[in-house]
Amino acid sequence: MKRFPESACYVLLGLIAGAVYPLAAQNRADVDAINRLIDQYGQTEDAGDMMAQAKLMSPDRVWIGPAPAGRETDQAMNMRAQQAQYDVQKKLAPGLQWFTEARDRLVKFHGNGAVAVASFYWYRQPVIPAGTPREVAQGIEATAVPVAITLVLDKQGGDWKIVHTHVSYLIPPPRP
């Protein structure tokens, strides 16, 4: 039996590594970019700045989540409605602060790396100012239920944009 020369093995391994390394480096850069986007998503949520958050999304983004909304296909209206809700919340509880954490992130690529699916657990913690009326505080706390989020992202012009969001409760939400 003829043995493959050792030097040829090293050449073959070098060629394989050379072919895989650029893909791995691109994949790492894309994972980092998506993680930064998820961080920005949380920061805009904490700031109550839905217009800044909208810039992370494609204009035709679809949102699916718990009732009453269920499914939103009008991205512009959805973000205006969320902004209005945050504005009311800020008036009812001046000084309210939010802290958001996206845990256990998982990012997978599809379509030759042009599409990504990111999933994570989303935990939000409100810091409710002293003197906030009890019913307002309870309403705020009711929105701090942990959820699982799945994002579908599309690479558009070199930037990742959220094209689809799916939200599911991890625990049943409190009853009002």
Phi, psi and omega per residue, in radians:
M1 nan 2.328 -3.093
K2 -1.482 2.372 -3.114
R3 -1.679 2.424 3.098
F4 -1.259 2.284 -3.109
P5 -1.078 2.421 -3.112
E6 -1.024 -0.683 -3.136
S7 -1.114 -0.607 3.102
A8 -1.165 -0.602 3.088
C9 -1.093 -0.757 3.140
Y10 -1.131 -0.691 3.103
V11 -1.111 -0.788 3.133
L12 -1.090 -0.783 3.098
L13 -1.084 -0.691 3.115
G14 -1.106 -0.720 3.108
L15 -1.132 -0.747 3.121
I16 -1.111 -0.816 3.131
A17 -1.090 -0.703 3.126
G18 -1.120 -0.586 3.125
A19 -1.338 -0.602 -3.075
V20 -1.465 -0.595 -3.042
Y21 -1.000 -0.830 3.139
P22 -1.049 -0.662 3.103
L23 -1.122 -0.759 3.128
A24 -1.142 -0.699 3.132
A25 -1.152 -0.740 3.097
Q26 -1.110 -0.778 3.138
N27 -1.026 -0.762 3.134
R28 -1.103 -0.749 3.122
A29 -1.104 -0.697 3.127
D30 -1.212 -0.705 3.084
V31 -1.068 -0.763 3.111
D32 -1.077 -0.747 3.137
A33 -1.116 -0.702 3.132
I34 -1.200 -0.685 3.086
N35 -1.120 -0.661 3.056
R36 -1.109 -0.695 3.114
L37 -1.102 -0.755 3.110
I38 -1.097 -0.699 3.078
D39 -1.070 -0.763 3.117
Q40 -1.129 -0.649 3.095
Y41 -1.005 -0.813 3.109
G42 -1.167 -0.710 -3.140
Q43 -1.115 -0.722 3.122
T44 -1.210 -0.588 3.076
E45 -1.129 -0.802 3.131
D46 -1.092 -0.643 -3.131
A47 -1.401 -0.217 -3.078
G48 1.184 0.564 -3.087
D49 -1.913 1.426 -3.079
M50 -1.253 -0.425 3.102
M51 -1.222 -0.634 3.045
A52 -1.209 -0.673 3.125
Q53 -1.115 -0.640 -3.132
A54 -1.039 -0.490 3.138
K55 -1.208 -0.261 3.099
L56 -1.474 -0.078 -2.991
M57 -2.120 2.752 3.018
S58 -1.352 2.667 -3.125
P59 -1.066 -0.368 -3.129
D60 -1.838 0.409 3.136
R61 -0.995 2.472 3.076
V62 -1.930 2.355 3.092
W63 -2.017 2.281 3.069
I64 -2.229 2.285 -3.129
G65 -2.890 -2.909 -3.093
P66 -1.092 2.734 3.062
A67 -1.084 2.704 0.238
P68 -1.482 -0.362 -3.075
A69 -1.176 -0.867 3.097
G70 1.270 -1.183 -3.112
R71 -2.567 2.191 3.115
E72 -2.075 2.186 3.117
T73 -2.000 -0.173 3.084
D74 -1.693 1.563 -3.036
Q75 -0.994 -0.801 -3.091
A76 -1.097 -0.787 3.128
M77 -1.150 -0.711 3.135
N78 -1.029 -0.797 -3.113
M79 -1.226 -0.637 3.075
R80 -1.113 -0.714 3.136
A81 -1.145 -0.752 3.110
Q82 -1.113 -0.694 3.125
Q83 -1.091 -0.734 3.122
A84 -1.081 -0.696 3.113
Q85 -1.118 -0.742 3.101
Y86 -1.144 -0.680 3.134
D87 -1.091 -0.736 3.097
V88 -1.125 -0.768 -3.139
Q89 -1.037 -0.712 3.129
K90 -1.137 -0.596 3.110
K91 -1.284 -0.647 -3.128
L92 -1.295 -0.528 -3.096
A93 -2.373 1.262 3.131
P94 -1.019 2.346 -3.130
G95 1.590 -0.028 3.097
L96 -1.029 2.373 3.078
Q97 -2.188 2.539 3.086
W98 -2.080 2.552 3.044
F99 -2.290 2.120 -3.042
T100 -2.040 2.478 3.082
E101 -2.338 2.264 3.047
A102 -1.775 1.901 -3.029
R103 -1.816 2.718 3.030
D104 0.921 0.936 -3.111
R105 -1.235 2.458 3.084
L106 -2.378 2.214 -3.132
V107 -2.171 2.241 3.096
K108 -2.224 2.509 -3.107
F109 -1.878 2.589 3.120
H110 -2.462 2.973 3.073
G111 1.003 0.869 -3.133
N112 0.984 0.589 3.061
G113 1.476 0.096 -3.126
A114 -1.579 -0.230 3.139
V115 -2.244 2.431 3.104
A116 -2.305 2.612 3.021
V117 -2.088 2.147 3.127
A118 -2.066 2.343 3.078
S119 -2.312 2.612 -3.099
F120 -2.895 2.867 3.009
Y121 -1.643 2.409 -3.020
W122 -2.046 1.975 3.132
Y123 -2.015 2.260 3.126
R124 -2.168 2.346 -3.131
Q125 -2.140 2.054 3.061
P126 -1.512 2.554 2.949
V127 -1.975 1.835 -3.013
I128 -1.609 2.195 -3.100
P129 -1.117 2.557 3.044
A130 -1.014 2.526 3.121
G131 1.548 -0.046 3.084
T132 -1.226 2.264 3.113
P133 -0.914 2.468 -3.053
R134 -0.946 -0.780 -3.104
E135 -1.167 -0.555 3.082
V136 -1.217 -0.803 3.129
A137 -1.037 -0.739 3.129
Q138 -1.120 -0.678 3.106
G139 -1.121 -0.698 3.105
I140 -1.146 -0.825 3.141
E141 -1.053 -0.583 3.141
A142 -1.147 -0.412 3.136
T143 -1.526 -0.050 -3.088
A144 -1.640 0.538 -3.130
V145 -1.380 2.288 3.126
P146 -1.141 2.513 -3.117
V147 -2.348 2.829 2.953
A148 -1.786 2.331 -3.133
I149 -2.125 2.392 2.988
T150 -2.136 2.224 3.088
L151 -1.968 2.421 2.920
V152 -1.846 2.220 -3.085
L153 -2.093 2.541 3.140
D154 -2.160 2.376 3.116
K155 -1.458 1.982 -3.078
Q156 -2.139 2.002 3.134
G157 1.047 0.578 3.126
G158 1.526 -0.137 3.131
D159 -1.968 2.538 3.068
W160 -1.450 2.311 3.099
K161 -2.207 2.479 3.086
I162 -1.355 2.155 3.122
V163 -1.910 -0.269 -3.129
H164 -2.709 2.378 3.100
T165 -2.231 2.316 3.043
H166 -2.208 2.265 -3.096
V167 -2.143 2.318 3.074
S168 -2.331 2.415 3.071
Y169 -1.137 2.472 2.999
L170 -1.508 -0.530 3.079
I171 -2.337 2.750 3.103
P172 -1.085 2.425 3.101
P173 -1.217 2.653 3.100
P174 -1.158 2.582 3.115
R175 -1.440 2.409 3.113
P176 -1.167 nan nan
